[in-house]
Amino acid sequence: MKVLLADSCNLFLEGLQNLLRSYGLEVVSVVSDKSETWQNAGLFEPVVIIINITGDGEEKLEVIRQFKTAIPTAHIIVITDDEENLLKASQNGASGYLLTDIHIEQVMQKIHEVEREWQCQEAING
């Protein structure tokens, strides 16, 4: 399953990328710049997009809307520490969320939930 990671913090991105790869996931792109995000989304067509909206939520909410427009089949998982942003993220197309105080097992559980949903959709759509 193809995963794209998006955040403005390179350390966060590198750490999450390494963790996901150690669990056998295919991280197709890691981006920290909004324009780079769109280029990579178009090239890789990820099934899952994990985006951290902590701190700069309003700008990232626009990113979520643009992702859903560009890749309507992508499942967007947001990471945040703000409950208000959770509601806004859902209204803008996010499929799920994780709070910042999480463990990798919780990340993997959420990704596996999305993967099962994606597999069901693929089976239905042929």
N, C-alpha and C positions, 0 to 999 in steps of 0.2 A: 504494500500500500504506500503510495507516494505522499510524503508529508513536506509541507513548506513551513518554515519558521519565520516570523516577522517580529522585530522589536528594534528599538533604537539603542539597546545596550548589547555591545558585542560579547561581553563576558557571559551574560545570560544566554545569548544565542549559542555560543560555543559549548557551554556546559550542557544545555538542553540537547543540542545536536549529538554530542558524545554519548549522553545517557540513552537517547532514543536509538542510536545505532547499536549500542551495546545490547539492546533488547531486540535487535534484528529488524528494526524498521528502516525503510529507505527514505532518508532525508534528501530530497531532490534539490532543495535550495534553502539557503540561510541568508536572509536579507535584513539590512538595517536602514535602508533608504527607501522612501516611498516610491520613487520612480523606478528603482531597481526591482521593487516588489512586483510591479505590473509587468515588467519585462519577463521576469521569471515565472509569474503565474501563467502567462500566455504560452511560454515555452514548455513548461513541465506539466501543466494541468493536474495539480495535486488533488488527491481525494480529501485530504485533511489539511487545513491551514490552522496553525496555532499562532495566535497573535496576542502579545502582552499589551493591554490597554491601561496598565497602571500608570497613574500620574498624568498622562496626556490623553485622556479618554476621548474628548471631543474630536480631535484630529483622527484618532484611530477608528472612531465610529464611522467616519467618512470612508476610511480604508475598507471597513467591513462592507459597507454598501457597494463600493466599487468592486470588491471581490465577488460579491453575490451577483452583480450585473455581468461581470466578465466570465465567471465560472459558476453558473447557477447550481451545478451539481456538487460543488465543493462543500464540505462540512467544516464550518469555522468554529474552533474552540477558542474562547477568550480566557485570558488569565488576568485577573484584576483583584484589587483589594477594596473596591468601592461598590456597594450594593446598588447604588443608583446607576452606575455604568452597566451592571448586569442586565437590568431591565432595558436600558437603551440598546445594548448590544443585541439582545434578543429581538427587539423591535426592528433592528437594522439587518437581521439575517444570520446572527450567530446561532449555531446548532447546540452549543453547550458551553459550559464555563467551568473554570477551576479558580479557587481562591489562591492567593499568593502563598499562603501558609500550607503547602502541600508536600507530599512525598512522591517520589517517582512512581510508586505503585498506584497512586491515585491517577496520575497522568496516564499510565498504561491502561488502567481500567477504563477511563474515559475514551481513549483511542480505540480500545477493543469494542466498546459499545458502538462507536461510530462505524467501525469496520463491519460489525454484524449488520447494522442498518444498511450500509453501502452494499454488502453482499446480497441482502434481500432485494434491494432495488435493482441490482444488476440481474438477478435471477428473474425478476418480474419483467424487466425491459428487454431481456434477451441478450 
